[in-house]
Amino acid sequence: MIDAMKLCQMAKNNVNEVTTEQLQQALRDGARVIDVREPAEYTQGHIREAVNMPRGVLEMQLNQHPDVAGYDDALQRIADKPLYLICKTGGRSALAAESLERMGFDKVYSVTGGMSAWAEEKRPVVAGEG
């Protein structure tokens, strides 16, 4: 039997991870960020540019991302640019990144330390639905 912590660690070993500093630089270049936490967590504080798509529905809602919604080839369009995933500490985003890689995404990154690290480093956060 594998517990949740071990499962997250296994996912982290299989995906590309970036630091919060690397994410902040990518944001300056117009990166797409998806916050995979639950809506209640997201509204308590998130990165301004992040779109909330909880991990449990990410694969089903990805084609509804505001940058690509309405296009027949929405998944291909969103896969064309790097996609950064963030959660509270990096576990759920690693699991989500692993799932998207199985879907064929090759430019997907999980943020190490997640929003906890982002906030601890005093990087900008907004509250509300965004």
Buried (B, 14 or more C-beta within 10 A) or exposed (E): EEEEEEBBBEBBEEBEBBEBEBBBEBBEEEBBBBBBBBEEBBBEBBBEBBBBBBBEEBBEBBBEBEEBEEEEEBBEBBBEBBBBBBBBBBBBBBBBBBBBBEEEBEBBBBBBBBBEBBBEEEBEBEEEEB
